[in-house]
Structure formats: C-alpha cells, structure tokens
Amino acid sequence: MADRRLQVFNAVVKHGSFTRAAERLFMTQPAVTFQIKQLEEHFNTRLLERGHGYATLTPAGEIVHNYAERILALNEEMEARVAELTDELTGTLNIGTSTTIAAYWLPKILEGFKRLYPLVIPRVSVGNSSLVAGRVANRDLDLGMIEIVTDDPSLERRGAAQDELMVICSPRHKLARAEVLSATDLLPYPFITREPGNAIRELADQYFAAAGIGMEEVSIAAELGSLAAVKQLAAEGFGFGIASHAAIQRDIGEGRLAAVPLSPKLYTPLEVIFPKDRFRSRLITTFAEFAAEQLAAGAQR
C-alpha cells in the first residue's frame, strides 16, 4: 500500500545509485528514473543530485527521505499487524543464505514451509556467510541462514545446530585410508579450499592456526567459489578439501568421495540471523523458527 515512488526513492538513497537500486528492486533503470522524476514533480523540486554512477540527497531530499523511512516502516508494521489477524501467513520474505545451506538445506526448508504457508513468496539471495550477514545488518534482507557466529551487535542470532566438518578426497587418495586426520597429517598434501569470506575457509584457516601451522605453510591447490567445484577436484585426486558432513552424503554413498573425521573434531555452526531492533513480523518469526528446527533436524541425521 505504501507509495511506490517512496519505496524506489528510499532504495536509491540506500544504495547510492539508480543502477544498484534497480538491481535490488528487480526493476529496469529507466523505471527507477521515472519513479524518481514523478516524485520530484510532485514536490516541484529536485530531491537527488545525479553524478557519474552515484546519487546524493539535496536539502529537500533529506526531508523527504526522513519521512519516507518513517512512512515505509509504519506501512510494514500496519501490513503485518492486519495480516496477523488472520491465520494464514502471506507476503514476500527476503532470505539470504550461504552457498552450502542453499544447496543442501534450503530446498527442503522451502518445500516444508510452502506446504504450510502456500501464499508466502520466498525471495532468496545466495552468497558467502559474511556477505549475507552484512546484507541482513544493512536491512537489505529480512533474515539470513549462515555458517558463522557473527558478533555484530545489530543482529539477533538463533543458533540452530552444528554440523561436523570432514576431510574429503578421492577414495583412491592416501588420506582416505586414515581413521582420523590432524592438521599436521594434512600438511604434506595439496589443499582445495574455498574463496576468502567463506565460512568453511575461515574455520579451516583457524584449524591450521590452532595447530601452530600458518597458511603460508599449506600447499594450496585451488581457491574455489563453490563446494561443487571443491568436491569435483577432490574426487579427481587433485588434493583434499574440507566440507560439511551433511553436504557430502550423496557423494560418499555413490563412492565418488571418501570422508575422514578431523582430530580434534571441527564443527561449523548453522545460524539464523535477523536485525535486532527492527519491527519483526509474524512471517519473519515463523520462518526463522521453522528454519532453525529444520537445520537442527538435518544436522542430526
């Protein structure tokens, strides 16, 4: 019900440019420009100064932005309060999730939630855990599911579960014959790791550091942006990787990969996060509780 022009204007201010606002709103840039032009014509004054790739507020724009934020927040609260008078949840839910959770947990979570609440529209963004946490903190997303424990004071955490991390390699690899593996045991072999900012990458780096091994001593075979790529190279014998136990069950069952526990054991947290001081609708709370339960159940299998 909120004025679309105010929504678009707020997005341009938040993201600092017409292009980024268009991407976030799933609109074309000309459509964003048209909405801003209409709003400026309504107030008969310029609200934004345009530059090369950026937009900044004029004094009049500052006033409109302050009121727009309050109007949009009240509209969101009104919509949620009225919706809560009915038993059926509706609305769009902006969810962020790490790549591993997206691939191995999210489909079942969404399937179960949609069966319970078919009118809810999940809108999912996928990235590494650090990126998702930042977008939730910036209010770009309603909530996130990540594999790190964030200490951001603006976020509320709901710890769902832990999943054990395992060494993965080809069944023909020498490491596959071990019962357990320490950081020292792994040192002679090439490590297929994830990209910087990935939760598993950070945990692996910390694991070696705790054993007194600097990452400059570790032979890196590749830094990859997806677990699927790590598993493929490991299965072909190019080195070892470290992966979530829940994410490798099919590969182990099909004989593509061998998995060996670490000693001492290493776990990745599975957490649901949302802004701490934001008005929280029943939709967000209900999904957060459902997702936490499903993550916990999946990690126990």
C-alpha positions in Angstrom: 0.0 0.0 0.0 2.9 2.4 0.5 3.6 4.8 -2.3 5.8 3.1 -4.8 7.7 6.3 -5.5 8.8 6.5 -1.9 9.9 2.9 -2.0 12.0 3.5 -5.1 13.4 6.8 -3.7 14.4 5.1 -0.4 16.2 2.4 -2.4 18.2 4.9 -4.4 19.3 6.7 -1.3 20.1 3.4 0.5 22.2 2.0 -2.3 23.7 5.3 -3.6 22.8 4.9 -7.2 19.9 4.3 -9.7 21.6 1.2 -11.1 22.1 -0.6 -7.8 18.6 0.4 -6.7 17.2 -1.1 -9.9 19.1 -4.3 -9.3 17.8 -4.6 -5.7 14.2 -3.8 -6.7 14.3 -6.1 -9.8 13.4 -3.1 -12.0 14.9 -1.5 -15.0 16.9 1.6 -14.6 14.5 3.7 -16.7 11.7 2.6 -14.5 13.5 3.8 -11.4 14.3 7.1 -13.1 10.7 7.5 -14.0 9.5 7.0 -10.4 12.1 9.5 -9.0 11.0 12.0 -11.7 7.4 11.7 -10.7 8.2 12.2 -7.0 10.3 15.3 -7.8 7.4 16.7 -9.9 5.1 16.1 -7.0 7.2 18.2 -4.7 8.2 20.6 -7.5 11.9 20.4 -6.5 15.0 18.3 -7.1 15.5 15.6 -4.4 18.6 13.9 -5.7 21.8 15.2 -7.3 23.0 12.9 -10.0 26.6 12.2 -10.7 28.7 9.6 -12.6 27.3 6.4 -11.1 26.0 7.9 -7.8 23.1 9.9 -6.3 23.2 12.2 -3.3 20.4 14.0 -1.4 19.6 17.6 -1.8 18.3 19.5 1.3 14.7 18.8 0.2 15.7 15.2 -0.4 16.9 14.9 3.2 13.5 15.9 4.5 11.6 13.6 2.1 14.0 10.7 3.0 13.5 11.1 6.7 9.7 11.0 6.3 9.9 8.2 3.7 11.7 5.9 6.1 9.1 6.5 8.8 6.2 6.1 6.4 7.6 2.8 5.0 8.3 1.4 8.4 4.8 2.2 9.6 3.3 0.7 6.4 5.3 -2.5 7.0 4.1 -2.7 10.6 0.5 -2.0 9.5 0.5 -4.7 6.9 2.0 -7.2 9.4 -0.5 -6.4 12.1 -3.5 -6.7 9.9 -2.1 -10.0 8.4 -1.7 -11.4 11.9 -5.5 -11.1 12.5 -5.8 -14.0 10.0 -4.5 -17.5 10.4 -2.8 -17.6 7.0 0.6 -16.0 6.5 1.2 -14.1 3.3 3.7 -11.8 1.8 7.2 -11.7 0.4 10.2 -12.9 2.5 13.7 -11.8 1.6 16.0 -14.6 2.6 19.8 -14.6 2.4 21.7 -17.9 2.7 25.2 -19.2 2.4 26.0 -21.3 -0.7 26.2 -24.6 1.2 23.0 -24.1 3.1 21.3 -23.0 -0.2 22.5 -26.2 -1.9 21.9 -28.8 0.8 19.3 -27.5 3.3 17.3 -24.7 1.7 15.3 -26.7 -0.8 13.8 -28.9 1.9 13.2 -25.9 4.2 11.4 -24.0 1.5 9.4 -27.1 0.5 8.2 -27.7 4.0 7.4 -24.0 4.6 5.5 -23.6 1.4 3.3 -26.6 2.2 2.4 -25.0 5.5 2.1 -21.4 4.1 1.5 -21.6 0.3 0.8 -17.8 0.0 4.2 -16.8 1.2 6.7 -15.8 -1.6 10.3 -16.6 -0.6 12.9 -14.4 -2.4 16.3 -15.9 -2.0 19.8 -14.4 -2.3 22.8 -16.6 -2.1 26.4 -15.6 -1.1 29.0 -16.4 1.4 28.2 -16.1 5.1 30.0 -12.8 5.6 28.2 -11.2 2.7 24.8 -12.5 3.9 25.4 -11.2 7.4 26.3 -7.8 6.1 23.2 -7.6 4.0 20.9 -8.6 6.9 22.6 -6.0 9.1 22.0 -3.4 6.3 18.3 -4.3 6.2 18.6 -5.5 2.6 17.3 -8.9 3.7 14.7 -9.9 6.3 16.8 -12.7 7.7 19.7 -15.0 6.8 21.0 -18.5 7.3 24.7 -18.6 7.7 27.6 -20.8 8.8 29.5 -18.4 11.1 28.8 -17.0 14.5 28.5 -13.3 14.0 29.2 -10.8 16.8 27.5 -7.9 15.0 25.6 -6.1 17.8 22.8 -5.1 15.3 22.0 -8.7 14.6 20.0 -11.2 16.7 21.2 -14.8 16.4 19.3 -18.0 16.7 21.8 -20.9 16.9 20.2 -23.8 15.1 22.8 -26.6 15.1 26.3 -27.6 14.4 27.5 -29.8 11.5 30.8 -31.7 11.6 33.4 -30.8 9.1 35.2 -33.7 7.4 38.3 -34.1 5.2 37.2 -35.1 1.7 39.3 -36.7 -1.0 39.2 -39.4 -3.7 38.6 -42.9 -2.4 42.0 -43.8 -4.0 43.9 -41.0 -2.2 46.3 -42.0 0.5 44.4 -39.9 3.1 41.3 -42.0 2.5 42.9 -44.9 4.4 43.1 -42.9 7.7 40.6 -43.2 10.5 41.2 -39.6 11.7 43.4 -36.8 10.4 45.1 -33.9 12.2 46.2 -30.6 10.7 49.8 -32.0 10.7 48.7 -35.1 8.8 47.2 -32.9 6.1 50.3 -30.6 5.7 52.1 -32.7 3.0 49.1 -32.7 0.7 47.5 -30.0 -1.6 44.5 -28.3 -0.1 41.5 -27.4 -2.2 40.0 -24.5 -0.3 37.1 -22.0 -0.7 37.2 -18.3 -1.5 38.0 -15.7 1.1 34.9 -14.8 3.2 33.6 -18.3 3.0 32.7 -19.7 6.5 34.4 -23.1 5.9 37.5 -21.4 4.6 37.7 -19.3 7.8 37.2 -22.3 10.0 39.9 -24.3 8.1 42.3 -21.4 8.4 41.6 -21.3 12.2 42.1 -25.0 12.5 45.6 -24.9 11.0 46.5 -21.9 13.1 45.4 -23.6 16.3 47.8 -26.4 15.4 50.6 -23.8 15.0 50.6 -24.0 11.2 50.5 -20.8 9.2 48.6 -20.8 5.9 51.8 -19.9 4.1 53.0 -23.4 5.0 49.9 -25.1 3.5 50.1 -26.1 -0.2 47.0 -24.6 -1.8 45.8 -26.4 -4.9 43.0 -24.1 -5.7 40.6 -21.5 -4.2 37.1 -22.1 -5.4 33.8 -20.3 -5.2 31.6 -23.4 -4.8 31.5 -26.6 -2.8 30.6 -28.5 -6.0 33.9 -27.4 -7.6 35.8 -28.4 -4.5 34.2 -31.9 -4.5 34.9 -32.3 -8.2 38.6 -31.6 -7.9 38.9 -33.7 -4.7 37.1 -36.6 -6.4 39.6 -36.4 -9.3 42.6 -36.7 -6.9 43.9 -33.1 -7.0 44.1 -32.9 -3.3 41.9 -32.8 -0.2 39.1 -30.5 0.8 37.1 -29.8 4.0 33.3 -29.9 3.8 30.2 -30.1 5.8 29.1 -33.7 6.7 25.5 -33.1 5.5 26.7 -31.8 2.2 28.7 -34.9 1.1 26.4 -37.8 2.0 25.3 -38.5 -1.6 28.9 -38.3 -2.9 30.0 -40.8 -0.2 27.1 -43.1 -0.9 27.9 -43.1 -4.7 31.6 -43.8 -4.0 32.8 -40.5 -5.5 34.4 -39.3 -2.3 35.9 -40.6 0.9 35.3 -38.6 4.1 37.6 -38.8 7.2 36.9 -37.1 10.6 39.3 -34.4 11.9 41.1 -34.8 15.2 40.3 -32.7 17.1 36.9 -32.5 15.6 35.8 -29.4 13.8 32.2 -28.1 13.5 30.5 -25.4 11.5 27.6 -23.5 13.2 24.3 -23.2 11.4 22.6 -20.0 12.4 19.5 -18.0 11.6 20.0 -14.2 11.9 17.8 -11.1 11.7 18.0 -7.4 12.6 17.8 -6.9 16.3 16.0 -3.6 16.5 13.7 -4.0 13.5 10.0 -4.5 13.8 9.6 -8.2 13.3 6.5 -9.6 11.6 5.0 -12.9 12.4 6.1 -14.1 9.0 9.8 -13.5 9.8 9.5 -15.0 13.3 7.6 -18.1 12.0 10.1 -18.8 9.2 13.1 -18.2 11.5 11.7 -20.8 14.0 10.9 -23.3 11.2 14.3 -22.9 9.5 16.1 -23.4 12.8 14.2 -26.6 13.5 14.9 -27.9 10.0 18.6 -27.1 10.2 18.8 -28.8 13.6 17.0 -31.9 12.3 19.2 -32.1 9.2 22.4 -31.9 11.2 21.3 -34.8 13.4 20.9 -37.2 10.5 
